[in-house]
Structure formats: C-alpha cells, structure tokens
C-alpha cells in the first residue's frame, strides 16, 4: 500500500485525542524483514557501525530498548523509508514534512511474576528537551499481533493538552499507579485507553501524550518498533 486516504475526521481525532490507530497498512514482507533484522542484530551482524557504543536499557527495567537500529541494520533503514508512514505522520501533525529524529525497538520479555515488565507512564517530549517543537509525532509498529494480554501500547486520552506532562521522564518507573495519583492530585482524571493491535497496523501519538504499557502476560516476547519524527518547524 502506497497511500492511505485520511479523512478530516481522522485528523480531527488525532488533534483532539493525541493518538490515532491505522488499519493494517504494512505488508507482511516489511514486517518479516524487520523480524529478520532483529535476528541479525542479536547475532552480532551490523551493516553500519555507530561511532559510539550505546548502552541498552536493561538494568533499571526488564523492558529492553535498542536504539538507532536504522543506523545499523539495513532492514530497519528500509522500514523508516516507508513513505506511507511518514506521509500519515505529517498529515496528522499538520506539518509540511517530517524528518527522522530517533528510532528504537522496545522489547517486553515473556511473563515473569518476579519481574513485571511494564513501561512507566511518560511522554516522549520529556526526553526531547533539545527540541523547540511540541508537535513531534511517533509511529509505533508492532511486529506481531498484540492483544491486550501481550502488553500493547496504552495512552492517557487527550493528555497532550495537559500542562506538566512534558516533565514525565518516567519510562522506567514500574509503579504506574503512583504517576496516576500524582495527576489526580492536580485535578486531572487519566482516561487510560489500551490499544490492542494486529500485525500490520500502526499507531501514531503526539509527543506530549502520556503513554506506557502494562506487562506482557504471555510466554512470548513482544516487540514494538518506534519511529520518532520531528515536524518541519523543529529546531535544536
């Protein structure tokens, strides 16, 4: 699929709610290539070497983040060059163009009752303090079907309009309830929307939207590939 007809209602929904879920727009070939790219990466293969060694987040949380795969593995480079994903992101964000800012693979391990693999409520903007824009956008691509028990992306509906969310530098905070209570004490009522997805769907969320996720309760790992994009107006 090379193009998707977004309606005015789709764009209005994103602007109002801070997230939007696509139909199945990525082909099996793209997703199979990404799975193959993960296997190559884990086997130590690299198509390009980074100038520095990046630490993978694995000590503070059982959820593993693998950064900048598009700069190391050709299958991931090909994925971020999918024009359809970038085109949808630009139209939802209301910008003339988007540029790659960051990409990462987020892996939730199989269920372990002694080490629940949750992703703390956070905003992407909190990690992007060098950016002038508050209109950046993330595309989130599951590499397998992600029903609710597999720990899909979860969002706080409409929270991108709230003040203070740009400080939520809390990906690794496992106690999700403590963050919710912090905002309830300020008079906000987080409305948590869990987004089960089929392989081939893509979700998009605003950089100020509070999001995270509950534990993967299955015996298989869950992989999600995040492509973070900056709008045309963003500057350092």
N, C-alpha and C positions, 0 to 999 in steps of 0.2 A: 504494500500500500504506500503510495507516494504523497497522498494528500487526504486531509480529513476536513469535511465541511463543519466547522464550528459555528454554532448558531449564536445570535446575540444573547440568547438566554444562557448558553454555556459560559460566555464571557462574564455576563452579569452575575452568574452564580459564583464564579471564581472570585470576582471582586468583592462580593458580599460575604462569602464563607471562608475564603482564603485557601481553598483546595478544590480540585476537580479531578474526577476519575474518568479515564478514557474507556472506550470499548477496546476490544482486542485489536491492536494496530501493529504489533511487532510479529514478524513471521517466525516460524519455528527455526528457520535457518540462522537468523540473528541470535536467538536465544541458545541454540545448540553451540554456536561459535563461542558465545560467552562462557558457557559451561566448559568447553574445551580450553578456553583461555585460562580459566581458574585452575584446571588440572595442570596446564603447562607452567603456570606461575608457582604452584605448590611443588612442582618437580624441579624448580630452580631455573627454569628457562626464562630468558629475557631477550626481547627483540631490541630494546634500547636500555641503557643503564642510566639511572638517575645520578646526578653529580654528588648527592649526599645519600646517606643511609637513613631511611625513615623508620622510626620505631612504630611498630604496630601496637595499637591499644589492646592489651591483653592481660595486663596486670591488675588494673583497677576494676575491670569488669570482664565477665566471661564473654561478652559480645565483642567480636573482633572487627576492627576497621582496617581495611587495606587501602591505602591512599594512592592516588595518581596511577592507577593501572593503565590508563590510556597513554601514559608516557613510557610504559614498559612493555606492554603486551599488544600485539597488533590487532587481536580480536576486539579488545576494548577500544582501541583507537577507531576501528571501523564502526563500532556501536555509537560513539559520540558524534560521528559524522553523519548519522541518520538525519536527513533534513526534516523528516516529518516531526520528530520530537522537538527539534529546535523551533520549527515553524509554529507548532502549537504553543510552546512556551512563550514565544514573542507575542502571539496574539492574545493569550490570556493575560500577560503582563502589560499589554498595551504599549509595547515598545517597538521601534522600527527594526531592531535586530537584537540578537543575544550573542554573547561570547562565553566560551568555557571559562569557568572560574576554578572549579575543583571537581574531582570525581573520586568516589570511594565505593568499595564493596563492603557491605555490612553483613556479617555472618552471625546468626544466632545458633549456638550448638544444640544438639539434641537435649531433651529434658533431663535435668539433674536436680532432684529435690533439695540438695545441699547447696546448690549454686544457681538460683533462678536468674536466667539471662534476660532481664528486662532492659529497656532503653529509657533512661530518665526523660521526663518532660523538659524540653529545651526548645530554643529557636535557633535557626541557622544564623540569623543576624548577630546573635551573641558571639559567634565565633569569627565574624567578619568585620571586626571593628575598624579595619583599614579601608573599608569601602564607604564611599559617600552615599551610595544609593540605599534606599529602603524599599526597593521594588524588585529585588533579585528573586529568582524562582528556582525551584528544584524539581527535577523529574525523577521519580522513584520507580525502578523496574524490578519486579520480582522475577527470579529465574526459574521458579516452579510455581504451581498453584499454591496460594497462601490462604487457606481457610482460617477461621478465627482461632482454632486451636494451634495454629503454627506461628502465631505471634506476628500478625501483619502490622503495617503502619496504623497508628491511631493518632487522631488530631483533636484539638480543642476547637470546635467550630466557632468561627468568627473572631477568634482571639487575636488575629493580626491587627485588629483595631484597638486593642487594649494598650494603655501606657505601661511601661515597665517590663514588657516581655523581652525587650532587647538585651536584658541582663541575664537571661536564663541560660547560663553556661553550665548546663547540668545533665549532659548526655549520660555521664557515668553515675548519677545519683540513683541508686536502686529503690529508694523509698519514694515511690510515686505519690503516695498519699500526703507526704509532708509538703510537697510542692503544691498540690491541690489545696491544702489547708491554708497555705500562705496566701493564695489568691482569694480564697473565700473570705479570709480576714480583711481583705482590702475591698470587699463588696462585690467581687466577681463570682459568677457561678459557672465553672468549667463544664461545658457540654461535650463529653467525650464521644467521638464517633470512630468506631473501629472500621477499617477499610479492607475486608476480605477481597482478594483479587485472584483472577485467573491468569495463568501464564499468557503473556501477550498484551495484557493491559498495562497502562502506565498511569501513575497518579502524579499530579502536579501540586505543589504547595508553595505559598508565599513565604519569603524569608523571615517574616515576623510571626508566622503561625506557630503556636505551641504544638509540638508533636513528640511522639515517643513510641513506646510499644510494650505490650505485655510479653510474658515468657512464651517461648516455643514449647508446647506441651507434647510434642511428638518425638519419635525415635530417630528422626532425620534432621539434618541441619537445614536452616532456612537462609537463603541468600537473597539480598536485595542490593541492586546497583543504583547508586545515587549520582545523578549528573547535576551539578550545581552551576547555574548560568547567571551571568550578570547582564543587566539591561544596557541599552546603548548609552545611557546617561551616566553610568557608574564611572567614578574616578577614584584613584588612590588618595 
